[in-house]
Amino acid sequence: MPVDLNGNQISEKIRTKGLNPAILEQDQLRERILESEELMAFRDKATHLYFYGAGCGTEKPKQALREVLNEIFLSTHVEIEEDTMAAVRSTINHDDEAAVVCIMGTGSNCSYYDGTKLHQRVKSLGYSLMDEASGNYYGKELIKDYYYNHMPSNLSVAFEHKYNLEADHIKYNLYKQPNPNAYLAGFAEFMILNKESEYMKELIKRGFRSFARNMIMQFKEELKTAPVHFAGSIAFFAKDEIIEVAEEMGFKPGNFIRRPIEGLVEYHVRSLKHA
């Protein structure tokens, strides 16, 4: 999102195709950046560029993307961090606050920030094996419950009206199209829209209990003093259920941020002013 040095938005948000350097080669990254006319309008104007994204947690892919960005934005200061750090910087109450920070959007993750560094005790294996309590997790659960006839009949009828649930259509999107995780996450909207039903409440809590048990509770010692912050649309809209499960499991929920970008703008404007 382009902003001035006071944090004022100076153009519409710019969208590009995904830029995951762990998956894409440098030529592909370069092509996706250059094909955005809106982004190229800032090529010679931007003074600082901060990139947070999947695939930026290790140095080799991070360096590959850095080289591409430095090549395109010649006079711009470029910084690259993994998407987890975006969640940290957008949710903590002050720059050196220690907290457990969870992402619950299309995917899910959990880290501990000690006020300086990020710590992860579980390496995520992605949407097909992990990602409990994420949009794609709940999308999978909804589809399975529909096909296994576990979904209440009134919700099942509404689900049919909202989505194309033909088996061939679902399999085509899962196995023949890019980004099946995003496709699955699209079904989670139905869960949020019908969140008042007991079925949905239990589905949300079941998924979050699994996430908390496998991810959050890896930081048992840190949880004695650190709050647990949440970033992402699933966490934001499932706040009540998360708080209920947190009470069951004995940890303290903190901030819930739907869109990390707003908190990131505040963080970087503050950092630049104090530089």
Beta strands, then each sheet from edge to edge (+ up, - down):
strand 1: 48-53
strand 2: 77-82
strand 3: 99-104
strand 4: 108-113
strand 5: 118-119
strand 6: 228-231
strand 7: 253-257
sheet 1: 1+ 2+
sheet 2: 5+ 4- 3+ 6+ 7+
end
